[in-house]
Amino acid sequence: MNIKDLIKKHGDTNENWLILEFLTERKLVELKADLNFCIDEIYDKFLEIIEKRKQNYPLQYIFGKWEFYGLELYVDESVLIPRFETEILVDEILKMDCKKDKILDIGCGSGAISLALADNLVNSYIYGIDISEDALILSKKNKDKLGLKNVEFFRSDIFSNVNDNNFDIIVSNPPYIDEVDMKTLEKELSFEPQNALYGGKDGLFFYREIITNSLNYLSDKGILAFEIGYNQMEDISNLLIDNGFEILIQEKDFAGFDRIIIAKRR
């Protein structure tokens, strides 16, 4: 079988081309320029992936890697899949005119945010923390793959093992799905670590913990930067204001949902 026959049989979809890129280790432009390329050796693997996808198993876990902010990262079921929406959070931090010498990333998962910041802020030092040992194994593996020296990862339950108290920025994309929405998750999300999704009954548990304790760890005029759920802007804004912060940025995602909030210590 060649590429032309496979596409005719299974459909000319972006996902099928991605699978072909993965299995053949060839770029899309090469594949489309050589539609007669024989794929007999990888066709059975292609069918296996198609079957997994019918069960809504995430393509990113099948590939074992995914791109975030121009970086190719290893991913597996121990971490959330890096998403484009989170790139907005990185964008906003990079654009800010503020001190960025020392940054703490709470709930680092695969290390996506920490590594993207470290890659773009070469004179900054990024500390990524997570409660999951499996996630930390993966984030350290991604650090080694990228060869970044200005970032480190260690285990901490929020601030429990954080000894520094002078961070210029604390950033987090914490678990924020509430009890109601957890019951209606898309099937693909059921394969991702649930403790990285569930934010307590109202989805705000981790925001409360981080915001109310952050003044002990932020420098003067330090910044808090969050990714948030689609219906949480008002509640989190109020939490920040009540705890001595000034709201700087409220940003929506590509679908028009509230997604990013950034505040400065008053």
C-alpha positions as YAML, in Angstrom:
chain: A
units: angstrom
residues:
- id: 1
  name: MET
  ca: [0.00, 0.00, 0.00]
- id: 2
  name: ASN
  ca: [1.16, 3.54, -0.71]
- id: 3
  name: ILE
  ca: [0.25, 6.87, 0.88]
- id: 4
  name: LYS
  ca: [-2.26, 7.72, -1.83]
- id: 5
  name: ASP
  ca: [-4.21, 4.49, -1.25]
- id: 6
  name: LEU
  ca: [-4.14, 4.90, 2.53]
- id: 7
  name: ILE
  ca: [-5.51, 8.44, 2.38]
- id: 8
  name: LYS
  ca: [-8.18, 7.34, -0.09]
- id: 9
  name: LYS
  ca: [-9.23, 4.52, 2.24]
- id: 10
  name: HIS
  ca: [-9.01, 6.26, 5.62]
- id: 11
  name: GLY
  ca: [-9.58, 9.91, 4.75]
- id: 12
  name: ASP
  ca: [-7.60, 13.03, 3.95]
- id: 13
  name: THR
  ca: [-7.56, 14.33, 7.53]
- id: 14
  name: ASN
  ca: [-4.98, 16.30, 9.47]
- id: 15
  name: GLU
  ca: [-4.83, 13.55, 12.04]
- id: 16
  name: ASN
  ca: [-4.05, 10.84, 9.49]
- id: 17
  name: TRP
  ca: [-1.23, 12.95, 8.10]
- id: 18
  name: LEU
  ca: [0.11, 13.49, 11.62]
- id: 19
  name: ILE
  ca: [0.08, 9.74, 12.20]
- id: 20
  name: LEU
  ca: [1.92, 9.19, 8.92]
- id: 21
  name: GLU
  ca: [4.52, 11.79, 9.88]
- id: 22
  name: PHE
  ca: [5.04, 10.01, 13.20]
- id: 23
  name: LEU
  ca: [5.29, 6.49, 11.76]
- id: 24
  name: THR
  ca: [7.43, 7.34, 8.73]
- id: 25
  name: GLU
  ca: [9.55, 10.01, 10.48]
- id: 26
  name: ARG
  ca: [9.08, 12.17, 7.41]
- id: 27
  name: LYS
  ca: [7.79, 15.73, 7.13]
- id: 28
  name: LEU
  ca: [4.33, 16.45, 5.72]
- id: 29
  name: VAL
  ca: [5.75, 18.19, 2.66]
- id: 30
  name: GLU
  ca: [7.83, 15.09, 1.86]
- id: 31
  name: LEU
  ca: [4.86, 12.77, 2.24]
- id: 32
  name: LYS
  ca: [2.60, 14.85, 0.02]
- id: 33
  name: ALA
  ca: [5.34, 15.10, -2.61]
- id: 34
  name: ASP
  ca: [5.70, 11.30, -2.77]
- id: 35
  name: LEU
  ca: [2.20, 9.82, -2.64]
- id: 36
  name: ASN
  ca: [3.46, 6.55, -4.11]
- id: 37
  name: PHE
  ca: [5.74, 5.99, -1.13]
- id: 38
  name: CYS
  ca: [5.21, 2.41, 0.12]
- id: 39
  name: ILE
  ca: [3.92, 2.18, 3.68]
- id: 40
  name: ASP
  ca: [3.41, -1.59, 3.95]
- id: 41
  name: GLU
  ca: [5.86, -1.80, 6.87]
- id: 42
  name: ILE
  ca: [3.97, 0.69, 9.01]
- id: 43
  name: TYR
  ca: [0.39, 0.03, 7.91]
- id: 44
  name: ASP
  ca: [-0.39, -2.37, 10.79]
- id: 45
  name: LYS
  ca: [0.86, 0.23, 13.28]
- id: 46
  name: PHE
  ca: [-1.29, 2.83, 11.55]
- id: 47
  name: LEU
  ca: [-4.35, 0.61, 12.06]
- id: 48
  name: GLU
  ca: [-3.45, 0.08, 15.73]
- id: 49
  name: ILE
  ca: [-3.36, 3.83, 16.27]
- id: 50
  name: ILE
  ca: [-6.67, 4.27, 14.46]
- id: 51
  name: GLU
  ca: [-8.24, 1.72, 16.82]
- id: 52
  name: LYS
  ca: [-6.89, 3.51, 19.88]
- id: 53
  name: ARG
  ca: [-8.26, 6.78, 18.56]
- id: 54
  name: LYS
  ca: [-11.69, 5.18, 18.21]
- id: 55
  name: GLN
  ca: [-11.51, 4.74, 22.00]
- id: 56
  name: ASN
  ca: [-10.60, 8.45, 22.30]
- id: 57
  name: TYR
  ca: [-7.10, 7.65, 23.53]
- id: 58
  name: PRO
  ca: [-5.11, 10.90, 23.10]
- id: 59
  name: LEU
  ca: [-2.89, 11.11, 20.06]
- id: 60
  name: GLN
  ca: [-0.26, 12.91, 22.14]
- id: 61
  name: TYR
  ca: [0.15, 9.90, 24.43]
- id: 62
  name: ILE
  ca: [0.36, 7.59, 21.43]
- id: 63
  name: PHE
  ca: [3.18, 9.70, 19.99]
- id: 64
  name: GLY
  ca: [4.79, 10.14, 23.41]
- id: 65
  name: LYS
  ca: [5.62, 13.73, 22.54]
- id: 66
  name: TRP
  ca: [3.96, 17.02, 21.72]
- id: 67
  name: GLU
  ca: [4.98, 20.55, 20.84]
- id: 68
  name: PHE
  ca: [4.59, 23.47, 23.21]
- id: 69
  name: TYR
  ca: [5.85, 26.97, 22.45]
- id: 70
  name: GLY
  ca: [8.13, 25.62, 19.75]
- id: 71
  name: LEU
  ca: [9.63, 22.96, 22.01]
- id: 72
  name: GLU
  ca: [9.11, 19.23, 21.48]
- id: 73
  name: LEU
  ca: [8.29, 17.69, 24.87]
- id: 74
  name: TYR
  ca: [7.90, 14.13, 26.03]
- id: 75
  name: VAL
  ca: [4.40, 13.43, 27.37]
- id: 76
  name: ASP
  ca: [2.75, 10.41, 28.95]
- id: 77
  name: GLU
  ca: [-0.23, 9.60, 31.17]
- id: 78
  name: SER
  ca: [1.52, 11.02, 34.25]
- id: 79
  name: VAL
  ca: [1.03, 14.59, 33.01]
- id: 80
  name: LEU
  ca: [-1.54, 16.77, 31.33]
- id: 81
  name: ILE
  ca: [-1.08, 17.25, 27.61]
- id: 82
  name: PRO
  ca: [0.35, 20.74, 26.92]
- id: 83
  name: ARG
  ca: [-2.26, 22.90, 25.23]
- id: 84
  name: PHE
  ca: [-2.21, 25.94, 22.98]
- id: 85
  name: GLU
  ca: [-4.28, 27.91, 25.50]
- id: 86
  name: THR
  ca: [-1.42, 27.71, 27.99]
- id: 87
  name: GLU
  ca: [0.91, 29.30, 25.44]
- id: 88
  name: ILE
  ca: [-1.09, 32.50, 25.99]
- id: 89
  name: LEU
  ca: [0.05, 32.49, 29.62]
- id: 90
  name: VAL
  ca: [3.68, 32.20, 28.54]
- id: 91
  name: ASP
  ca: [3.15, 34.95, 25.96]
- id: 92
  name: GLU
  ca: [1.75, 37.36, 28.52]
- id: 93
  name: ILE
  ca: [4.61, 36.76, 30.96]
- id: 94
  name: LEU
  ca: [7.23, 37.28, 28.26]
- id: 95
  name: LYS
  ca: [5.59, 40.54, 27.17]
- id: 96
  name: MET
  ca: [5.42, 41.99, 30.68]
- id: 97
  name: ASP
  ca: [7.74, 44.84, 31.63]
- id: 98
  name: CYS
  ca: [8.76, 43.59, 35.06]
- id: 99
  name: LYS
  ca: [11.61, 41.90, 36.86]
- id: 100
  name: LYS
  ca: [11.86, 38.23, 35.88]
- id: 101
  name: ASP
  ca: [15.09, 37.06, 37.48]
- id: 102
  name: LYS
  ca: [13.50, 34.29, 39.53]
- id: 103
  name: ILE
  ca: [10.26, 32.51, 38.65]
- id: 104
  name: LEU
  ca: [8.33, 29.72, 40.40]
- id: 105
  name: ASP
  ca: [6.03, 27.43, 38.37]
- id: 106
  name: ILE
  ca: [3.57, 25.59, 40.63]
- id: 107
  name: GLY
  ca: [2.25, 22.29, 39.25]
- id: 108
  name: CYS
  ca: [4.80, 22.03, 36.46]
- id: 109
  name: GLY
  ca: [3.65, 18.66, 35.03]
- id: 110
  name: SER
  ca: [5.68, 17.98, 31.88]
- id: 111
  name: GLY
  ca: [7.62, 21.18, 32.54]
- id: 112
  name: ALA
  ca: [5.97, 22.97, 29.61]
- id: 113
  name: ILE
  ca: [5.62, 26.43, 31.17]
- id: 114
  name: SER
  ca: [8.95, 26.29, 33.02]
- id: 115
  name: LEU
  ca: [10.87, 25.15, 29.96]
- id: 116
  name: ALA
  ca: [9.23, 27.64, 27.60]
- id: 117
  name: LEU
  ca: [10.10, 30.47, 30.00]
- id: 118
  name: ALA
  ca: [13.64, 29.19, 30.52]
- id: 119
  name: ASP
  ca: [14.16, 28.92, 26.77]
- id: 120
  name: ASN
  ca: [13.06, 32.52, 26.20]
- id: 121
  name: LEU
  ca: [14.41, 34.16, 29.38]
- id: 122
  name: VAL
  ca: [18.04, 33.07, 29.30]
- id: 123
  name: ASN
  ca: [19.02, 35.40, 32.15]
- id: 124
  name: SER
  ca: [16.24, 34.17, 34.43]
- id: 125
  name: TYR
  ca: [16.13, 31.10, 36.65]
- id: 126
  name: ILE
  ca: [12.97, 29.00, 36.73]
- id: 127
  name: TYR
  ca: [11.94, 26.62, 39.52]
- id: 128
  name: GLY
  ca: [9.27, 24.07, 38.59]
- id: 129
  name: ILE
  ca: [7.50, 22.14, 41.33]
- id: 130
  name: ASP
  ca: [4.96, 19.33, 41.38]
- id: 131
  name: ILE
  ca: [3.59, 16.86, 43.91]
- id: 132
  name: SER
  ca: [3.84, 13.98, 41.42]
- id: 133
  name: GLU
  ca: [7.16, 12.12, 41.29]
- id: 134
  name: ASP
  ca: [6.22, 10.68, 37.89]
- id: 135
  name: ALA
  ca: [5.60, 14.16, 36.52]
- id: 136
  name: LEU
  ca: [8.98, 15.31, 37.85]
- id: 137
  name: ILE
  ca: [10.73, 12.40, 36.16]
- id: 138
  name: LEU
  ca: [9.22, 13.55, 32.88]
- id: 139
  name: SER
  ca: [9.92, 17.25, 33.39]
- id: 140
  name: LYS
  ca: [13.57, 16.49, 34.18]
- id: 141
  name: LYS
  ca: [13.75, 14.28, 31.10]
- id: 142
  name: ASN
  ca: [12.45, 17.18, 29.01]
- id: 143
  name: LYS
  ca: [14.98, 19.54, 30.59]
- id: 144
  name: ASP
  ca: [17.81, 17.16, 29.71]
- id: 145
  name: LYS
  ca: [16.51, 16.73, 26.17]
- id: 146
  name: LEU
  ca: [16.45, 20.50, 25.62]
- id: 147
  name: GLY
  ca: [19.75, 21.12, 27.39]
- id: 148
  name: LEU
  ca: [18.43, 24.05, 29.41]
- id: 149
  name: LYS
  ca: [20.59, 25.02, 32.38]
- id: 150
  name: ASN
  ca: [18.49, 27.82, 33.90]
- id: 151
  name: VAL
  ca: [15.66, 25.64, 35.19]
- id: 152
  name: GLU
  ca: [15.30, 23.01, 37.89]
- id: 153
  name: PHE
  ca: [12.49, 20.79, 39.10]
- id: 154
  name: PHE
  ca: [11.75, 19.45, 42.57]
- id: 155
  name: ARG
  ca: [8.89, 17.94, 44.56]
- id: 156
  name: SER
  ca: [6.64, 20.20, 46.59]
- id: 157
  name: ASP
  ca: [2.98, 20.17, 47.59]
- id: 158
  name: ILE
  ca: [2.31, 23.78, 46.60]
- id: 159
  name: PHE
  ca: [4.74, 25.70, 48.86]
- id: 160
  name: SER
  ca: [5.59, 22.88, 51.30]
- id: 161
  name: ASN
  ca: [9.21, 22.46, 50.12]
- id: 162
  name: VAL
  ca: [9.79, 25.98, 48.78]
- id: 163
  name: ASN
  ca: [12.39, 27.73, 50.92]
- id: 164
  name: ASP
  ca: [12.95, 30.89, 48.89]
- id: 165
  name: ASN
  ca: [10.81, 33.96, 49.58]
- id: 166
  name: ASN
  ca: [11.86, 36.37, 46.87]
- id: 167
  name: PHE
  ca: [10.27, 35.27, 43.58]
- id: 168
  name: ASP
  ca: [9.61, 37.92, 40.98]
- id: 169
  name: ILE
  ca: [6.85, 35.83, 39.39]
- id: 170
  name: ILE
  ca: [4.80, 32.86, 40.58]
- id: 171
  name: VAL
  ca: [2.98, 31.19, 37.70]
- id: 172
  name: SER
  ca: [0.55, 28.29, 37.77]
- id: 173
  name: ASN
  ca: [-1.85, 26.35, 35.64]
- id: 174
  name: PRO
  ca: [-3.37, 24.44, 38.57]
- id: 175
  name: PRO
  ca: [-6.17, 21.88, 38.60]
- id: 176
  name: TYR
  ca: [-9.32, 23.98, 38.19]
- id: 177
  name: ILE
  ca: [-12.22, 21.79, 37.04]
- id: 178
  name: ASP
  ca: [-15.06, 21.81, 39.57]
- id: 179
  name: GLU
  ca: [-17.17, 18.92, 40.84]
- id: 180
  name: VAL
  ca: [-19.99, 19.48, 38.35]
- id: 181
  name: ASP
  ca: [-17.80, 19.74, 35.25]
- id: 182
  name: MET
  ca: [-15.72, 16.72, 36.28]
- id: 183
  name: LYS
  ca: [-18.82, 14.60, 35.70]
- id: 184
  name: THR
  ca: [-19.16, 15.72, 32.09]
- id: 185
  name: LEU
  ca: [-15.54, 15.66, 30.90]
- id: 186
  name: GLU
  ca: [-14.73, 14.84, 27.31]
- id: 187
  name: LYS
  ca: [-13.76, 11.19, 26.89]
- id: 188
  name: GLU
  ca: [-10.15, 12.05, 25.99]
- id: 189
  name: LEU
  ca: [-9.68, 13.83, 29.32]
- id: 190
  name: SER
  ca: [-10.46, 10.61, 31.18]
- id: 191
  name: PHE
  ca: [-7.00, 9.35, 30.18]
- id: 192
  name: GLU
  ca: [-5.22, 12.35, 31.69]
- id: 193
  name: PRO
  ca: [-4.27, 12.42, 35.42]
- id: 194
  name: GLN
  ca: [-7.41, 13.33, 37.30]
- id: 195
  name: ASN
  ca: [-5.53, 14.95, 40.18]
- id: 196
  name: ALA
  ca: [-4.14, 17.43, 37.65]
- id: 197
  name: LEU
  ca: [-7.69, 18.34, 36.58]
- id: 198
  name: TYR
  ca: [-9.85, 18.40, 39.72]
- id: 199
  name: GLY
  ca: [-9.71, 21.68, 41.63]
- id: 200
  name: GLY
  ca: [-12.09, 20.84, 44.44]
- id: 201
  name: LYS
  ca: [-15.85, 21.27, 44.72]
- id: 202
  name: ASP
  ca: [-15.86, 24.79, 43.25]
- id: 203
  name: GLY
  ca: [-12.62, 24.41, 41.26]
- id: 204
  name: LEU
  ca: [-10.88, 27.12, 43.29]
- id: 205
  name: PHE
  ca: [-9.02, 25.12, 45.95]
- id: 206
  name: PHE
  ca: [-5.53, 25.62, 44.50]
- id: 207
  name: TYR
  ca: [-6.09, 29.28, 43.67]
- id: 208
  name: ARG
  ca: [-7.01, 29.94, 47.31]
- id: 209
  name: GLU
  ca: [-3.97, 28.06, 48.57]
- id: 210
  name: ILE
  ca: [-1.57, 29.80, 46.20]
- id: 211
  name: ILE
  ca: [-3.00, 33.31, 46.52]
- id: 212
  name: THR
  ca: [-3.36, 33.35, 50.30]
- id: 213
  name: ASN
  ca: [0.16, 32.04, 50.86]
- id: 214
  name: SER
  ca: [1.96, 33.73, 47.99]
- id: 215
  name: LEU
  ca: [2.80, 36.93, 49.89]
- id: 216
  name: ASN
  ca: [5.28, 34.88, 51.91]
- id: 217
  name: TYR
  ca: [7.15, 33.95, 48.73]
- id: 218
  name: LEU
  ca: [6.85, 36.93, 46.38]
- id: 219
  name: SER
  ca: [9.21, 39.88, 46.19]
- id: 220
  name: ASP
  ca: [7.88, 43.43, 46.57]
- id: 221
  name: LYS
  ca: [5.68, 44.17, 43.53]
- id: 222
  name: GLY
  ca: [5.90, 40.46, 42.66]
- id: 223
  name: ILE
  ca: [3.56, 38.97, 40.06]
- id: 224
  name: LEU
  ca: [1.02, 36.15, 40.21]
- id: 225
  name: ALA
  ca: [0.06, 34.67, 36.81]
- id: 226
  name: PHE
  ca: [-2.64, 32.02, 36.36]
- id: 227
  name: GLU
  ca: [-4.42, 30.02, 33.74]
- id: 228
  name: ILE
  ca: [-8.06, 29.74, 34.85]
- id: 229
  name: GLY
  ca: [-11.30, 27.99, 33.99]
- id: 230
  name: TYR
  ca: [-13.87, 29.50, 31.64]
- id: 231
  name: ASN
  ca: [-16.17, 30.65, 34.46]
- id: 232
  name: GLN
  ca: [-13.69, 31.66, 37.16]
- id: 233
  name: MET
  ca: [-12.50, 35.16, 36.28]
- id: 234
  name: GLU
  ca: [-14.72, 37.03, 38.74]
- id: 235
  name: ASP
  ca: [-14.06, 34.71, 41.69]
- id: 236
  name: ILE
  ca: [-10.30, 34.64, 41.19]
- id: 237
  name: SER
  ca: [-10.15, 38.39, 40.60]
- id: 238
  name: ASN
  ca: [-11.92, 38.92, 43.92]
- id: 239
  name: LEU
  ca: [-9.56, 36.50, 45.68]
- id: 240
  name: LEU
  ca: [-6.58, 38.42, 44.35]
- id: 241
  name: ILE
  ca: [-7.96, 41.84, 45.28]
- id: 242
  name: ASP
  ca: [-8.97, 40.66, 48.77]
- id: 243
  name: ASN
  ca: [-5.41, 39.41, 49.35]
- id: 244
  name: GLY
  ca: [-3.63, 42.60, 48.37]
- id: 245
  name: PHE
  ca: [-3.14, 42.27, 44.61]
- id: 246
  name: GLU
  ca: [-3.82, 44.64, 41.75]
- id: 247
  name: ILE
  ca: [-5.22, 43.06, 38.59]
- id: 248
  name: LEU
  ca: [-3.00, 43.77, 35.57]
- id: 249
  name: ILE
  ca: [-4.21, 41.45, 32.82]
- id: 250
  name: GLN
  ca: [-7.40, 39.53, 32.09]
- id: 251
  name: GLU
  ca: [-7.15, 37.60, 28.82]
- id: 252
  name: LYS
  ca: [-9.38, 35.30, 26.82]
- id: 253
  name: ASP
  ca: [-8.34, 32.22, 24.84]
- id: 254
  name: PHE
  ca: [-8.78, 31.54, 21.13]
- id: 255
  name: ALA
  ca: [-12.37, 30.40, 21.68]
- id: 256
  name: GLY
  ca: [-13.31, 33.58, 23.53]
- id: 257
  name: PHE
  ca: [-13.33, 32.04, 27.03]
- id: 258
  name: ASP
  ca: [-11.69, 33.72, 30.02]
- id: 259
  name: ARG
  ca: [-8.31, 32.01, 30.39]
- id: 260
  name: ILE
  ca: [-5.53, 34.17, 31.88]
- id: 261
  name: ILE
  ca: [-5.31, 36.47, 34.88]
- id: 262
  name: ILE
  ca: [-2.18, 38.26, 36.04]
- id: 263
  name: ALA
  ca: [-1.91, 40.43, 39.14]
- id: 264
  name: LYS
  ca: [0.77, 42.44, 40.98]
- id: 265
  name: ARG
  ca: [1.39, 42.61, 44.69]
- id: 266
  name: ARG
  ca: [0.38, 46.03, 46.00]
...
